[in-house]
Amino acid sequence: MLAATAGSAGTGPAFAAGRTGRASRRSDDLAPLDPAALRAAIADLSHPRATAAHLRVADMGGTGSSGTSWYGTSGVADVTTGREVGRHDRFRIGSITKVFVATVVLQLAHEGRLHLHAPVQRYLPGLLPDTYAPVRITHLLTHTSGLPNESGPDVPDLSTPEAIDAHRHDRWTPERLLATVTREPRTKFRPGSAQEYRGTNYVLLALLIRELTGRSHGAEIHRRVTRPLGLTEVTSPGHDPRIHGPHVRGYLTMADGSLKDFTEYDQSYSWGEGELISTGDDLDRFLTALFAGRLLPPHLLRLMHTLPPDDVRMLDGSPARYGAGLQTATVNGVELWGKTGEQYGYASAAFSTVDGRRRFVLAYNPVGASAAGQPTMTQRVAEAVTRRRV
């Protein structure tokens, strides 16, 4: 994802600090789901301004409990027709794509086809400048690679909605994306010494999947994850700018204040790190299977839930919050793991307690071109989901 798009660089999308020292992985003291609180969390479509929201929450309950779930919506899926949001509506999941890519990379490591502590230069020679320090696979997975910012004539100006509109049918290749960050002779910082959210890390990981398997990351995600789990609604669009089947439409506010439909957008600019499409139900099934250990052995699943050492911090000095593919947030003293995602007209979040007992998948449709303020709804939902017993 290019520099001007939401969450491509810097600290990345976040709705709460990662490491606090007071987080609890226990979920047995969570209060029962409160439908009124959940409904209120998605009812406010002014902060941030959005056209729609839909939320799925699951609580597996304690021993002997069959569990409960809640689903609700607000707003409309189409502002022209006024159609309400449907449970099976598809949406762009943005950077939640990274969790799927990370899962495939870790599966390849389990099969002995790559070594996580080996430099990516071993597997993809010539793609990074020879002057770069060794960048390990783990550095890419955890956003500790130090890859430089995007620069050069290929980086489009996306500073206004009108400029975004002018470039939304641009076609990108992963090599062209990578070229925008390899103009500098050195990495931004010593790999492994700091954390900075960089979409290009996952462009490289997707290239690694292609190199090792002979198939695209999308094909491997389908073969290894979505087909075995029966996730029929998770798709990789390639250069197709449309969302097929029932879906929620995305919009941006233009300079004159009008809303423009941005549903159609060539997602190749997010190749490997933000282009997948899904439904909330399929994301929940994926998260459930992942946290239950159905996709990875325990030691590799733990890597996804493990932050870098305490002295590795975000560039702004805040605590690290990214494991191998997942990010963490502490809300009401409860440790959550999952991922947020943003694309123009779309925002989403899929999080769970480590034991998988309490989960939520949120999708909403902010109409601002900037990610500023977008985590507000995710924070509201997370606070409602993690209420503790009094």
C-alpha positions as CSV (number, residue, x, y, z in Angstrom):
1,M,0.0,0.0,0.0
2,L,1.5,3.3,-1.0
3,A,2.5,6.0,1.5
4,A,-0.5,8.2,1.2
5,T,-2.9,5.4,1.9
6,A,-4.3,4.6,5.3
7,G,-1.9,2.7,7.6
8,S,0.9,2.1,5.0
9,A,3.7,3.4,7.2
10,G,4.6,4.9,10.5
11,T,2.9,3.4,13.5
12,G,0.1,1.8,11.5
13,P,-3.6,1.6,12.4
14,A,-4.2,1.1,16.1
15,F,-7.0,1.7,18.5
16,A,-5.1,1.0,21.8
17,A,-1.6,0.6,23.0
18,G,0.0,-2.8,22.7
19,R,2.0,-3.7,25.8
20,T,0.9,-2.2,29.1
21,G,2.1,-4.7,31.6
22,R,-1.4,-5.0,33.1
23,A,-3.1,-7.0,30.4
24,S,-4.8,-10.2,31.2
25,R,-5.1,-13.2,28.9
26,R,-8.0,-14.5,31.0
27,S,-11.5,-14.2,29.6
28,D,-13.4,-16.0,32.3
29,D,-14.3,-12.7,34.1
30,L,-15.8,-11.0,31.0
31,A,-19.4,-9.9,31.4
32,P,-22.1,-11.5,29.2
33,L,-22.7,-9.8,25.9
34,D,-24.7,-6.6,26.3
35,P,-26.8,-6.1,23.1
36,A,-27.6,-2.5,24.0
37,A,-23.9,-1.6,24.4
38,L,-23.0,-3.3,21.2
39,R,-25.8,-1.7,19.3
40,A,-24.8,1.8,20.6
41,A,-21.1,1.2,19.6
42,I,-22.0,1.0,15.9
43,A,-25.0,3.3,15.9
44,D,-22.9,6.5,15.8
45,L,-22.0,7.0,12.1
46,S,-20.8,10.5,12.7
47,H,-17.5,9.7,14.6
48,P,-16.1,8.8,12.2
49,R,-18.5,9.8,9.5
50,A,-19.5,6.6,7.8
51,T,-22.3,5.2,5.6
52,A,-22.7,1.8,7.3
53,A,-21.4,-0.6,9.9
54,H,-22.0,-4.2,10.7
55,L,-20.7,-6.2,13.7
56,R,-20.5,-9.8,14.6
57,V,-19.5,-10.8,18.2
58,A,-19.1,-14.3,19.6
59,D,-18.7,-15.6,23.2
60,M,-18.0,-19.3,23.5
61,G,-18.9,-19.1,27.2
62,G,-17.5,-21.3,30.0
63,T,-17.3,-25.1,30.3
64,G,-20.5,-26.7,29.2
65,S,-21.8,-23.5,27.6
66,S,-22.9,-23.6,24.0
67,G,-21.9,-20.0,23.6
68,T,-23.8,-16.9,22.4
69,S,-23.4,-14.5,19.5
70,W,-24.7,-11.1,18.4
71,Y,-25.0,-9.5,15.0
72,G,-26.1,-6.0,14.2
73,T,-26.0,-3.3,11.6
74,S,-26.4,0.4,11.1
75,G,-26.6,2.7,8.1
76,V,-27.1,1.5,4.5
77,A,-25.1,-0.7,2.1
78,D,-26.0,1.6,-0.8
79,V,-26.8,5.3,-0.3
80,T,-28.6,5.5,-3.7
81,T,-31.0,2.7,-3.2
82,G,-31.1,2.7,0.6
83,R,-30.6,-1.0,0.8
84,E,-29.8,-2.2,4.3
85,V,-26.6,-4.0,5.2
86,G,-27.0,-7.8,4.9
87,R,-25.1,-10.4,7.0
88,H,-23.6,-12.0,3.9
89,D,-22.5,-8.7,2.3
90,R,-18.9,-8.7,1.2
91,F,-16.4,-5.9,1.9
92,R,-12.7,-5.1,1.4
93,I,-10.7,-6.3,4.4
94,G,-7.6,-4.3,3.8
95,S,-4.6,-5.2,6.0
96,I,-6.4,-8.2,7.6
97,T,-5.0,-9.8,4.4
98,K,-1.6,-9.8,6.2
99,V,-2.9,-12.4,8.7
100,F,-3.6,-14.8,5.8
101,V,-0.2,-14.2,4.2
102,A,1.6,-14.6,7.5
103,T,-0.3,-17.9,8.1
104,V,0.9,-19.3,4.8
105,V,4.5,-18.1,5.4
106,L,4.5,-19.8,8.8
107,Q,3.1,-23.0,7.3
108,L,6.0,-23.0,4.8
109,A,8.4,-22.6,7.7
110,H,6.8,-25.6,9.4
111,E,7.3,-27.6,6.3
112,G,11.0,-26.7,6.3
113,R,10.8,-24.8,3.0
114,L,12.1,-21.6,4.7
115,H,14.0,-20.6,7.8
116,L,12.3,-17.8,9.7
117,H,15.7,-16.3,10.9
118,A,17.2,-16.5,7.5
119,P,17.5,-13.2,5.5
120,V,15.0,-12.7,2.8
121,Q,17.9,-11.9,0.5
122,R,18.7,-15.7,0.5
123,Y,15.4,-16.5,-1.1
124,L,14.8,-13.4,-3.2
125,P,18.3,-12.4,-4.4
126,G,18.6,-9.0,-6.1
127,L,15.3,-7.5,-5.0
128,L,16.9,-5.5,-2.2
129,P,20.0,-3.4,-2.6
130,D,23.3,-5.1,-1.8
131,T,24.0,-2.3,0.7
132,Y,21.0,-3.3,2.9
133,A,21.7,-5.2,6.1
134,P,20.3,-8.7,6.2
135,V,16.5,-8.6,6.6
136,R,15.2,-11.7,8.2
137,I,11.8,-13.3,7.5
138,T,10.9,-12.6,11.1
139,H,11.7,-8.9,10.5
140,L,9.2,-8.8,7.7
141,L,6.5,-10.6,9.6
142,T,6.8,-8.3,12.7
143,H,7.4,-5.0,10.9
144,T,10.9,-4.6,12.2
145,S,12.7,-4.6,8.8
146,G,13.6,-0.9,8.7
147,L,12.6,-0.7,5.0
148,P,12.7,2.9,3.8
149,N,9.7,5.1,2.9
150,E,8.2,5.0,-0.6
151,S,9.9,7.6,-2.9
152,G,10.5,8.3,-6.6
153,P,8.4,9.3,-9.7
154,D,6.2,6.2,-9.4
155,V,4.7,7.2,-6.1
156,P,1.4,9.0,-7.0
157,D,0.0,12.1,-5.3
158,L,-2.9,10.8,-3.3
159,S,-3.3,13.9,-1.1
160,T,-6.9,14.7,-2.2
161,P,-10.0,12.6,-2.9
162,E,-9.8,13.9,-6.5
163,A,-6.2,12.7,-6.8
164,I,-7.2,9.3,-5.4
165,D,-10.0,9.1,-7.9
166,A,-7.6,9.8,-10.8
167,H,-5.3,6.8,-9.7
168,R,-7.8,4.2,-8.6
169,H,-7.6,2.2,-11.9
170,D,-3.8,2.2,-11.9
171,R,-2.2,-1.2,-12.3
172,W,0.7,-2.3,-10.2
173,T,3.1,-5.2,-10.1
174,P,4.8,-6.3,-6.9
175,E,8.2,-5.5,-8.4
176,R,7.0,-1.9,-9.2
177,L,5.7,-1.6,-5.6
178,L,9.0,-2.8,-4.2
179,A,11.0,-0.4,-6.4
180,T,9.4,2.6,-4.6
181,V,11.1,1.6,-1.3
182,T,14.5,0.5,-2.6
183,R,15.9,3.8,-3.8
184,E,17.6,4.5,-0.5
185,P,21.1,2.8,-0.1
186,R,20.4,1.8,3.5
187,T,17.5,0.5,5.6
188,K,15.8,3.2,7.8
189,F,17.1,1.5,11.0
190,R,19.0,-1.6,11.8
191,P,16.6,-4.5,11.2
192,G,15.2,-5.9,14.4
193,S,16.0,-2.8,16.5
194,A,12.6,-0.9,16.1
195,Q,9.1,-1.5,14.8
196,E,7.4,0.5,12.0
197,Y,4.3,-0.7,10.3
198,R,5.2,-1.1,6.6
199,G,3.0,-2.7,4.0
200,T,6.0,-3.5,1.8
201,N,7.1,-6.1,4.3
202,Y,4.1,-8.2,3.1
203,V,4.7,-7.5,-0.5
204,L,8.1,-9.2,0.0
205,L,6.5,-12.1,1.9
206,A,3.9,-12.6,-0.9
207,L,6.8,-12.6,-3.4
208,L,8.5,-15.2,-1.1
209,I,5.4,-17.4,-1.2
210,R,5.4,-17.2,-5.0
211,E,9.1,-18.0,-5.2
212,L,8.9,-21.1,-3.0
213,T,5.6,-22.5,-4.3
214,G,5.4,-21.4,-7.9
215,R,1.9,-20.0,-7.2
216,S,0.7,-16.6,-6.2
217,H,-0.1,-15.9,-2.5
218,G,-3.8,-15.7,-3.4
219,A,-3.7,-19.2,-4.8
220,E,-1.8,-20.5,-1.8
221,I,-4.2,-18.8,0.6
222,H,-7.0,-20.6,-1.2
223,R,-5.2,-23.9,-1.3
224,R,-4.0,-23.9,2.3
225,V,-6.6,-21.8,4.2
226,T,-9.8,-20.8,2.6
227,R,-10.7,-24.1,0.8
228,P,-9.9,-26.4,3.7
229,L,-11.9,-24.2,6.0
230,G,-14.8,-23.8,3.6
231,L,-14.4,-20.0,3.4
232,T,-16.1,-19.5,0.1
233,E,-16.5,-15.7,0.5
234,V,-12.7,-14.9,0.9
235,T,-11.4,-13.9,-2.5
236,S,-8.4,-12.3,-4.1
237,P,-9.5,-9.9,-6.8
238,G,-6.3,-9.5,-8.8
239,H,-6.9,-6.6,-11.2
240,D,-10.6,-6.9,-11.1
241,P,-11.8,-3.6,-9.5
242,R,-15.3,-4.9,-8.7
243,I,-16.7,-6.7,-5.7
244,H,-18.9,-9.5,-7.0
245,G,-22.0,-10.8,-5.3
246,P,-23.9,-8.9,-2.5
247,H,-21.6,-6.3,-1.0
248,V,-21.5,-3.0,0.9
249,R,-20.5,0.0,-1.2
250,G,-17.7,2.3,-0.2
251,Y,-17.7,6.1,-0.6
252,L,-15.3,9.1,-0.3
253,T,-16.2,12.7,0.4
254,M,-15.0,14.9,-2.4
255,A,-13.8,18.5,-2.2
256,D,-17.3,19.8,-2.8
257,G,-18.8,17.8,0.0
258,S,-20.5,15.2,-2.2
259,L,-20.1,11.5,-1.8
260,K,-18.5,9.5,-4.6
261,D,-18.8,5.8,-5.0
262,F,-15.3,4.3,-4.6
263,T,-16.4,0.6,-4.5
264,E,-14.6,-0.1,-7.8
265,Y,-10.8,0.2,-7.2
266,D,-7.9,-1.8,-8.7
267,Q,-6.4,-3.4,-5.6
268,S,-3.0,-4.3,-7.2
269,Y,-1.5,-1.3,-5.3
270,S,-2.1,-3.4,-2.1
271,W,-0.7,-6.6,-3.6
272,G,0.1,-9.1,-0.9
273,E,-0.8,-6.9,2.0
274,G,-4.3,-5.5,1.7
275,E,-6.4,-6.7,-1.3
276,L,-8.6,-9.5,-0.1
277,I,-12.4,-9.4,0.1
278,S,-14.5,-11.3,2.6
279,T,-17.7,-11.4,4.7
280,G,-17.7,-11.0,8.5
281,D,-18.8,-14.6,9.0
282,D,-15.9,-16.0,7.0
283,L,-13.4,-13.8,8.9
284,D,-14.8,-15.1,12.2
285,R,-14.4,-18.7,11.0
286,F,-10.8,-18.0,9.9
287,L,-10.0,-16.3,13.3
288,T,-11.6,-19.2,15.2
289,A,-9.6,-21.9,13.2
290,L,-6.3,-19.9,13.5
291,F,-6.6,-19.4,17.3
292,A,-7.7,-23.0,17.8
293,G,-4.5,-24.3,16.3
294,R,-6.1,-25.8,13.2
295,L,-3.8,-24.0,10.8
296,L,-0.4,-23.8,12.7
297,P,1.4,-25.9,15.3
298,P,1.5,-24.3,18.8
299,H,5.1,-22.9,18.6
300,L,4.4,-21.0,15.4
301,L,1.0,-19.8,16.6
302,R,2.7,-18.4,19.6
303,L,4.9,-16.3,17.3
304,M,1.8,-14.6,16.0
305,H,0.9,-13.7,19.7
306,T,4.4,-12.7,20.7
307,L,5.7,-9.1,20.6
308,P,9.4,-8.2,20.1
309,P,11.6,-7.7,23.1
310,D,10.8,-4.8,25.4
311,D,13.6,-2.6,24.0
312,V,12.1,-2.8,20.5
313,R,9.6,0.1,20.2
314,M,7.6,1.9,17.6
315,L,9.4,4.9,16.1
316,D,7.3,7.3,18.2
317,G,8.5,5.6,21.3
318,S,5.3,3.8,22.1
319,P,5.3,0.0,22.9
320,A,5.6,-2.5,20.0
321,R,2.2,-3.9,19.1
322,Y,2.8,-6.3,16.2
323,G,3.6,-10.0,16.4
324,A,4.0,-12.2,13.3
325,G,1.0,-11.1,11.3
326,L,-1.2,-10.1,14.3
327,Q,-1.4,-6.9,16.3
328,T,-2.4,-6.6,19.9
329,A,-4.5,-4.1,21.9
330,T,-5.4,-3.9,25.5
331,V,-8.9,-2.8,26.3
332,N,-10.5,-2.8,29.7
333,G,-7.4,-4.7,30.9
334,V,-8.1,-7.5,28.4
335,E,-5.5,-8.5,25.9
336,L,-6.9,-8.9,22.3
337,W,-5.1,-10.1,19.2
338,G,-6.1,-9.7,15.6
339,K,-5.8,-7.1,12.9
340,T,-7.3,-3.9,11.6
341,G,-7.7,-3.1,7.9
342,E,-8.3,0.0,5.8
343,Q,-9.1,0.7,2.1
344,Y,-10.6,3.8,0.7
345,G,-14.3,3.6,1.7
346,Y,-13.8,0.5,3.9
347,A,-12.4,-0.2,7.4
348,S,-12.5,-3.4,9.4
349,A,-11.2,-5.1,12.5
350,A,-11.1,-8.8,13.6
351,F,-10.0,-9.5,17.1
352,S,-10.1,-12.3,19.7
353,T,-9.0,-13.1,23.2
354,V,-6.0,-15.5,23.0
355,D,-8.1,-18.4,24.1
356,G,-10.7,-17.6,21.4
357,R,-13.5,-17.3,23.8
358,R,-14.6,-13.7,23.0
359,R,-14.3,-12.5,19.3
360,F,-15.5,-9.7,17.2
361,V,-15.5,-8.8,13.5
362,L,-16.4,-5.2,12.6
363,A,-16.7,-3.7,9.2
364,Y,-17.7,-0.1,8.5
365,N,-17.5,2.4,5.7
366,P,-15.8,5.7,6.6
367,V,-16.1,8.4,4.0
368,G,-12.9,10.3,4.8
369,A,-9.7,9.8,2.7
370,S,-7.6,10.0,5.8
371,A,-7.4,7.2,8.5
372,A,-7.4,9.9,11.2
373,G,-10.3,9.2,13.6
374,Q,-11.2,5.9,12.0
375,P,-10.1,3.8,15.0
376,T,-12.8,5.5,17.1
377,M,-15.5,3.0,16.1
378,T,-13.2,0.1,16.7
379,Q,-12.4,1.4,20.1
380,R,-16.0,1.7,21.0
381,V,-16.8,-1.8,19.9
382,A,-13.7,-3.2,21.7
383,E,-14.8,-1.5,24.9
384,A,-18.3,-3.0,24.6
385,V,-17.0,-6.4,23.8
386,T,-14.5,-6.6,26.7
387,R,-16.7,-5.4,29.6
388,R,-15.7,-7.1,32.8
389,R,-18.0,-8.5,35.5
390,V,-18.6,-6.1,38.3
